[in-house]
Amino acid sequence: MQFMGRKSKRERTQAIEGYVALSPWMFGFLFFYAIPILASLYLSFTQWTLVGSAKWIGFENYIRMFTRDPVFIDAATATGFFVLYSLPFKLILGLMLALLLNMKLPGMNYFRTIFFLPAVISGVAVSLMWIWFLQPDTGVVNTLLRYVGISGPGWFWDINWALPSVAMMSIWKVGGAAIIYLAGLQNIPAHLYEAAAIDGASKWQQFWRITLPLLTPVLLFQLIIEMIDAFKIFTEAFVITQGGPLNRTYFFLYYFYEEAFRNFNMGYASALAIFLLIVIMSATALVKWWSNRWVYYEN
């Protein structure tokens, strides 16, 4: 009995230590995520302009969103097309870059650092750099194209090229995804490739039969993270296009910013935020359900 008492006391001590260790994250989640989400949910049913008290109006913000707001359709369409344009390229190019960075060549660590650096550079600085690159008249890209007799497009300032230009710009940070892929590649046991080589499997067969199946958990992680990041695009529209031309890059978070901090319509902005949260959660749940068909876990 005395032994059991000491054991129970030790377990209580370990539990307390565990909760103390978790408390910074728990308080951070509570004050920076849970409470703001609940506050936004409440405000989405109100009319509030940051002055005075919020007025309860029920589902009026949501009715306006789905039935009387053409800008909402433009923002949802622009964001959806951006996700479809950028996500496949970032996933595929990130994997291809990781395969190159996984090669055993001299100085490869320096190349890994170089390709990872764009992922940690400020989004505003990157946006300004791309304005310099893609400016129609004096930009670097169009100047080089004129040297070979090609008239470059208007890029961010052309209604047909604005959205593809922003999607192309997002590939700049593909080095961050490549590093995560690289960690997954280096976690694949080398003896599997040795056995496959003895059996006569080509490099292409080894990729499809060994590398890709064992890398599917990393692919799932990257798919979810990159998808959420694509839905939250904001900086490019804020710095470069201001939603133009003709709302082609009027992304959802930029629309939220306009309603909340320029029009001071916090109730409607909260409804937009809740809608985006539901879309992201639904898309993530759908991807997770779909992953049961193609993700392979070794154990």
Secondary structure, DSSP 8 states (H G I E B T S, - for coil): -HHHHHHHHHHHHHHHHHHHHHHHHHHHHIIIIIHHHHHHHHHTTEE--SSS--EE-TTHHHHHHHHT-HHHHHHHHHHHHHHHHHHHHHHHHHHHHHHHHTS--TTHHHHHHHHHGGGGS-HHHHHHHHHHHH-TTT-HHHHHHHHTT-----GGGSTTTHHHHHHHHHGGGHHHHHHHHHHHHHTS-HHHHHHHHHTT--HHHHIIIIIHHHHHHHHHHHHHHHHHHHHT--HHIIIIITT-STTTT--HHHHHHHHHHTS--HHHHHHHHHHHHHHHHHHHHHHHHHHTTT-----
